[in-house]
Amino acid sequence: MAEPELDKTDDRLIPATATLVATNSTSQASNANAEPVSEDKVAHDGLSKAAPCLEPRDYFTETLNGAQRLLKYAAETGTDVNDDVRNHILKGMTVGNNGWTEEMAANLLTAATKLAAQLKPVTPESLKWYEKARGTVHTYLWVAICLAAVIGPFSVASFVASAISTAIRTDIATGNELAVKLRVELGPPPALVQPTPSAPGASSAPAPTNSTVSASAAPPGLNSSDVITDLQQFASINRAIDARARQLNVLLLHTVRDPFADMRRDPKKVHATFQLPDGLPNLAEAAELTTRTYKDVRYFAQNLLDDVSFYYGAFATCILPVLYALLGTCAYLLRSFEQEMGTRTFIPSETNLARFLIAGIGGAVVGLFNNFTITQGASIPPLALAFLVGYAVDVFFAFLESLLQTFTRSVSGPSSPPAAGAKAQPNSG
């Protein structure tokens, strides 16, 4: 009679003990009775193999590999392992995929369970990913480098543009005040003196005039040194605004036309435009020329301020907070990787992508607000808070919760206590 096939087992029984019991029972029945396997048994085995389950051999191989990793980690870290646990695992390594018995399978599972409990939180899965986690760490490291490469230049440009814009606005305010002050004090520049016909009988000799003295001196009631100081400050402000405006134009890639571009290469024209006349022969005329230059400089600077507010303001408000939040997430993940790699507990998680998404949303929301007050007299800028949102998402949710509580209290309003001494009115109804 034909001998039954011993390798045919019921694949639906994943536990190794059940599989070995079924195999041994079939083998003993065939050897004792010497009868062929029935057709029902063959059909049953065919249905079992069609079931989508793991092969018992693969299951034991995976368990044995995990136990080997844990045993190797225990040896590397100097962890004392029970002799029975170590011997059962080494015996499984010697047997391999053949010759398994019910007792050996049970011993292997027991040894793997005890060793996993002893080395927790280190697991076979974390040790497996530890060997190839370098690629994952490098991926997030390159993401952080790319974000820093974009954030760094634009952050520097935004900060510089903001500082220059603030200085220009301050100079423009001071220049406006000086222009008004000098015009009120000196009046309009004197017109050319036209000769007037002399009266009959009057001497035809020209009368002596002191126009030069009066033109170079301050009007009555004013100190000449004060007027000259104001003129010098006015001319200095023109030069400062012009220099800062040219710096802003560099940040805008020279998109705004420079009204003094034609004379930049001629030092004499530049000196005559931005400096006071030598000797100040006429204070009113010098004030008029300086004011005329100031109008052109102010127009040039104001156009630049508008463009900087449009481009850099939008980028700093809408895009930079999102990038800072993503950079904060990269910093958090890299720090977590460093800790988990040190303890060999790193296992990749799909929640990291969700963390990036939450950080991007939080950064976009934070960019809509101005400085945040932490305590009285202390505040934090939106970009710094965006980085914290990416690093610690809990900060973002805590901020939202506190904001909702503030709105809730403002809508409901504090309940006003009854006035002292007021008596409750009886219900007339």
Contacts in CASP RR format, 6 or more apart in sequence:
PFRMAT RR
TARGET T0000
AUTHOR 0000-0000-0000
METHOD contacts of the structure
MODEL  1
MAEPELDKTDDRLIPATATLVATNSTSQASNANAEPVSEDKVAHDGLSKA
APCLEPRDYFTETLNGAQRLLKYAAETGTDVNDDVRNHILKGMTVGNNGW
TEEMAANLLTAATKLAAQLKPVTPESLKWYEKARGTVHTYLWVAICLAAV
IGPFSVASFVASAISTAIRTDIATGNELAVKLRVELGPPPALVQPTPSAP
GASSAPAPTNSTVSASAAPPGLNSSDVITDLQQFASINRAIDARARQLNV
LLLHTVRDPFADMRRDPKKVHATFQLPDGLPNLAEAAELTTRTYKDVRYF
AQNLLDDVSFYYGAFATCILPVLYALLGTCAYLLRSFEQEMGTRTFIPSE
TNLARFLIAGIGGAVVGLFNNFTITQGASIPPLALAFLVGYAVDVFFAFL
ESLLQTFTRSVSGPSSPPAAGAKAQPNSG
1 34 0 8 1.000
1 35 0 8 1.000
1 36 0 8 1.000
2 36 0 8 1.000
3 30 0 8 1.000
4 26 0 8 1.000
4 27 0 8 1.000
4 30 0 8 1.000
4 36 0 8 1.000
4 37 0 8 1.000
5 37 0 8 1.000
6 23 0 8 1.000
6 26 0 8 1.000
6 27 0 8 1.000
8 26 0 8 1.000
8 45 0 8 1.000
9 19 0 8 1.000
9 22 0 8 1.000
9 23 0 8 1.000
9 45 0 8 1.000
9 48 0 8 1.000
9 56 0 8 1.000
10 19 0 8 1.000
10 22 0 8 1.000
10 44 0 8 1.000
10 45 0 8 1.000
10 48 0 8 1.000
11 48 0 8 1.000
11 49 0 8 1.000
11 51 0 8 1.000
11 53 0 8 1.000
11 55 0 8 1.000
11 56 0 8 1.000
12 48 0 8 1.000
12 51 0 8 1.000
12 53 0 8 1.000
13 19 0 8 1.000
13 22 0 8 1.000
13 56 0 8 1.000
14 53 0 8 1.000
14 54 0 8 1.000
14 56 0 8 1.000
14 59 0 8 1.000
16 56 0 8 1.000
16 59 0 8 1.000
16 60 0 8 1.000
16 100 0 8 1.000
16 102 0 8 1.000
16 105 0 8 1.000
16 106 0 8 1.000
16 109 0 8 1.000
17 102 0 8 1.000
17 105 0 8 1.000
17 106 0 8 1.000
19 56 0 8 1.000
20 100 0 8 1.000
20 101 0 8 1.000
20 102 0 8 1.000
20 105 0 8 1.000
21 102 0 8 1.000
24 102 0 8 1.000
26 37 0 8 1.000
29 35 0 8 1.000
30 37 0 8 1.000
57 97 0 8 1.000
60 97 0 8 1.000
60 100 0 8 1.000
60 105 0 8 1.000
60 108 0 8 1.000
61 97 0 8 1.000
63 108 0 8 1.000
63 109 0 8 1.000
63 112 0 8 1.000
64 89 0 8 1.000
64 92 0 8 1.000
64 93 0 8 1.000
64 96 0 8 1.000
64 108 0 8 1.000
65 124 0 8 1.000
66 112 0 8 1.000
66 124 0 8 1.000
66 127 0 8 1.000
66 128 0 8 1.000
67 89 0 8 1.000
67 108 0 8 1.000
67 111 0 8 1.000
67 112 0 8 1.000
67 115 0 8 1.000
67 124 0 8 1.000
68 89 0 8 1.000
68 93 0 8 1.000
69 124 0 8 1.000
69 127 0 8 1.000
69 128 0 8 1.000
70 112 0 8 1.000
70 115 0 8 1.000
70 116 0 8 1.000
70 119 0 8 1.000
70 122 0 8 1.000
70 124 0 8 1.000
70 127 0 8 1.000
71 81 0 8 1.000
71 86 0 8 1.000
71 89 0 8 1.000
71 115 0 8 1.000
73 79 0 8 1.000
73 119 0 8 1.000
73 122 0 8 1.000
73 127 0 8 1.000
73 344 0 8 1.000
74 80 0 8 1.000
74 81 0 8 1.000
74 115 0 8 1.000
74 118 0 8 1.000
74 119 0 8 1.000
79 118 0 8 1.000
79 119 0 8 1.000
81 115 0 8 1.000
81 118 0 8 1.000
82 114 0 8 1.000
84 111 0 8 1.000
85 111 0 8 1.000
85 114 0 8 1.000
85 115 0 8 1.000
86 111 0 8 1.000
88 104 0 8 1.000
88 107 0 8 1.000
88 108 0 8 1.000
88 110 0 8 1.000
88 111 0 8 1.000
89 108 0 8 1.000
89 111 0 8 1.000
89 112 0 8 1.000
89 115 0 8 1.000
91 104 0 8 1.000
91 107 0 8 1.000
92 104 0 8 1.000
92 108 0 8 1.000
95 104 0 8 1.000
116 123 0 8 1.000
116 124 0 8 1.000
121 343 0 8 1.000
121 345 0 8 1.000
122 343 0 8 1.000
122 344 0 8 1.000
122 345 0 8 1.000
123 345 0 8 1.000
123 347 0 8 1.000
125 347 0 8 1.000
126 340 0 8 1.000
126 344 0 8 1.000
126 345 0 8 1.000
126 346 0 8 1.000
126 347 0 8 1.000
127 344 0 8 1.000
129 346 0 8 1.000
129 347 0 8 1.000
129 348 0 8 1.000
130 341 0 8 1.000
130 344 0 8 1.000
130 346 0 8 1.000
133 337 0 8 1.000
133 341 0 8 1.000
133 346 0 8 1.000
133 348 0 8 1.000
136 337 0 8 1.000
136 348 0 8 1.000
137 334 0 8 1.000
137 337 0 8 1.000
137 341 0 8 1.000
140 330 0 8 1.000
140 333 0 8 1.000
140 334 0 8 1.000
140 337 0 8 1.000
141 330 0 8 1.000
141 334 0 8 1.000
143 326 0 8 1.000
143 330 0 8 1.000
144 327 0 8 1.000
144 330 0 8 1.000
144 331 0 8 1.000
144 334 0 8 1.000
147 323 0 8 1.000
147 326 0 8 1.000
147 327 0 8 1.000
147 330 0 8 1.000
148 327 0 8 1.000
150 323 0 8 1.000
151 320 0 8 1.000
151 323 0 8 1.000
151 324 0 8 1.000
151 327 0 8 1.000
154 315 0 8 1.000
154 320 0 8 1.000
155 320 0 8 1.000
155 383 0 8 1.000
157 251 0 8 1.000
157 312 0 8 1.000
158 312 0 8 1.000
158 313 0 8 1.000
158 315 0 8 1.000
158 316 0 8 1.000
158 320 0 8 1.000
160 247 0 8 1.000
160 251 0 8 1.000
161 248 0 8 1.000
161 251 0 8 1.000
161 308 0 8 1.000
161 312 0 8 1.000
162 312 0 8 1.000
162 316 0 8 1.000
164 244 0 8 1.000
164 247 0 8 1.000
164 248 0 8 1.000
165 248 0 8 1.000
165 305 0 8 1.000
165 308 0 8 1.000
165 309 0 8 1.000
167 240 0 8 1.000
167 244 0 8 1.000
168 241 0 8 1.000
168 244 0 8 1.000
168 245 0 8 1.000
168 248 0 8 1.000
168 301 0 8 1.000
168 304 0 8 1.000
168 305 0 8 1.000
169 305 0 8 1.000
171 237 0 8 1.000
171 240 0 8 1.000
171 241 0 8 1.000
171 244 0 8 1.000
172 241 0 8 1.000
172 298 0 8 1.000
172 301 0 8 1.000
172 302 0 8 1.000
174 233 0 8 1.000
174 237 0 8 1.000
175 234 0 8 1.000
175 237 0 8 1.000
175 294 0 8 1.000
178 230 0 8 1.000
178 233 0 8 1.000
178 234 0 8 1.000
178 237 0 8 1.000
179 234 0 8 1.000
179 291 0 8 1.000
179 294 0 8 1.000
181 230 0 8 1.000
182 227 0 8 1.000
182 230 0 8 1.000
182 231 0 8 1.000
182 234 0 8 1.000
182 287 0 8 1.000
182 290 0 8 1.000
182 291 0 8 1.000
183 287 0 8 1.000
183 291 0 8 1.000
185 218 0 8 1.000
185 219 0 8 1.000
185 222 0 8 1.000
185 227 0 8 1.000
186 218 0 8 1.000
186 219 0 8 1.000
186 227 0 8 1.000
186 283 0 8 1.000
186 284 0 8 1.000
186 287 0 8 1.000
187 284 0 8 1.000
188 284 0 8 1.000
188 288 0 8 1.000
189 282 0 8 1.000
189 284 0 8 1.000
189 285 0 8 1.000
189 287 0 8 1.000
189 288 0 8 1.000
190 215 0 8 1.000
190 282 0 8 1.000
190 284 0 8 1.000
190 285 0 8 1.000
193 211 0 8 1.000
198 204 0 8 1.000
212 281 0 8 1.000
215 281 0 8 1.000
215 282 0 8 1.000
215 283 0 8 1.000
215 284 0 8 1.000
215 285 0 8 1.000
216 279 0 8 1.000
216 280 0 8 1.000
216 281 0 8 1.000
216 282 0 8 1.000
216 283 0 8 1.000
217 224 0 8 1.000
217 283 0 8 1.000
218 224 0 8 1.000
218 226 0 8 1.000
218 227 0 8 1.000
218 283 0 8 1.000
224 283 0 8 1.000
227 283 0 8 1.000
228 280 0 8 1.000
228 283 0 8 1.000
231 276 0 8 1.000
231 280 0 8 1.000
231 283 0 8 1.000
231 286 0 8 1.000
231 287 0 8 1.000
231 290 0 8 1.000
232 276 0 8 1.000
234 287 0 8 1.000
234 290 0 8 1.000
234 291 0 8 1.000
234 294 0 8 1.000
235 274 0 8 1.000
235 275 0 8 1.000
235 276 0 8 1.000
235 290 0 8 1.000
237 294 0 8 1.000
238 274 0 8 1.000
238 290 0 8 1.000
238 293 0 8 1.000
238 294 0 8 1.000
238 297 0 8 1.000
239 274 0 8 1.000
241 294 0 8 1.000
241 297 0 8 1.000
241 298 0 8 1.000
241 301 0 8 1.000
242 260 0 8 1.000
242 274 0 8 1.000
242 297 0 8 1.000
242 300 0 8 1.000
242 301 0 8 1.000
244 301 0 8 1.000
245 297 0 8 1.000
245 300 0 8 1.000
245 301 0 8 1.000
245 304 0 8 1.000
246 258 0 8 1.000
248 301 0 8 1.000
248 304 0 8 1.000
248 305 0 8 1.000
248 308 0 8 1.000
249 255 0 8 1.000
249 256 0 8 1.000
249 258 0 8 1.000
249 304 0 8 1.000
251 308 0 8 1.000
251 312 0 8 1.000
252 304 0 8 1.000
252 307 0 8 1.000
252 308 0 8 1.000
252 311 0 8 1.000
255 307 0 8 1.000
256 300 0 8 1.000
256 303 0 8 1.000
256 304 0 8 1.000
256 307 0 8 1.000
258 264 0 8 1.000
258 300 0 8 1.000
259 296 0 8 1.000
259 299 0 8 1.000
259 300 0 8 1.000
260 270 0 8 1.000
260 273 0 8 1.000
260 296 0 8 1.000
260 300 0 8 1.000
263 269 0 8 1.000
263 270 0 8 1.000
263 273 0 8 1.000
264 270 0 8 1.000
273 293 0 8 1.000
274 293 0 8 1.000
276 286 0 8 1.000
276 290 0 8 1.000
277 285 0 8 1.000
277 286 0 8 1.000
277 289 0 8 1.000
280 286 0 8 1.000
316 383 0 8 1.000
317 367 0 8 1.000
317 368 0 8 1.000
317 382 0 8 1.000
318 364 0 8 1.000
318 367 0 8 1.000
320 383 0 8 1.000
320 386 0 8 1.000
321 362 0 8 1.000
321 363 0 8 1.000
321 364 0 8 1.000
321 366 0 8 1.000
321 367 0 8 1.000
321 382 0 8 1.000
321 383 0 8 1.000
321 386 0 8 1.000
322 360 0 8 1.000
322 362 0 8 1.000
322 363 0 8 1.000
322 364 0 8 1.000
322 386 0 8 1.000
324 363 0 8 1.000
324 383 0 8 1.000
324 384 0 8 1.000
324 386 0 8 1.000
324 387 0 8 1.000
324 390 0 8 1.000
325 359 0 8 1.000
325 360 0 8 1.000
325 362 0 8 1.000
325 363 0 8 1.000
325 366 0 8 1.000
325 386 0 8 1.000
325 387 0 8 1.000
325 389 0 8 1.000
325 390 0 8 1.000
326 356 0 8 1.000
326 359 0 8 1.000
326 360 0 8 1.000
326 390 0 8 1.000
327 387 0 8 1.000
327 390 0 8 1.000
328 359 0 8 1.000
328 387 0 8 1.000
328 388 0 8 1.000
328 389 0 8 1.000
328 390 0 8 1.000
328 391 0 8 1.000
329 355 0 8 1.000
329 356 0 8 1.000
329 359 0 8 1.000
329 390 0 8 1.000
329 391 0 8 1.000
331 387 0 8 1.000
331 391 0 8 1.000
332 355 0 8 1.000
332 390 0 8 1.000
332 391 0 8 1.000
332 392 0 8 1.000
333 352 0 8 1.000
333 355 0 8 1.000
337 346 0 8 1.000
340 346 0 8 1.000
340 347 0 8 1.000
355 390 0 8 1.000
355 393 0 8 1.000
358 390 0 8 1.000
358 393 0 8 1.000
358 396 0 8 1.000
359 389 0 8 1.000
359 390 0 8 1.000
359 393 0 8 1.000
360 390 0 8 1.000
362 386 0 8 1.000
362 389 0 8 1.000
362 390 0 8 1.000
362 396 0 8 1.000
363 386 0 8 1.000
363 389 0 8 1.000
363 390 0 8 1.000
365 396 0 8 1.000
366 382 0 8 1.000
366 385 0 8 1.000
366 386 0 8 1.000
366 389 0 8 1.000
366 396 0 8 1.000
367 382 0 8 1.000
367 386 0 8 1.000
369 382 0 8 1.000
370 382 0 8 1.000
371 379 0 8 1.000
371 380 0 8 1.000
371 381 0 8 1.000
371 382 0 8 1.000
372 379 0 8 1.000
372 380 0 8 1.000
372 381 0 8 1.000
372 382 0 8 1.000
372 385 0 8 1.000
372 399 0 8 1.000
373 379 0 8 1.000
374 380 0 8 1.000
385 395 0 8 1.000
385 399 0 8 1.000
388 395 0 8 1.000
389 395 0 8 1.000
389 396 0 8 1.000
389 399 0 8 1.000
390 396 0 8 1.000
END
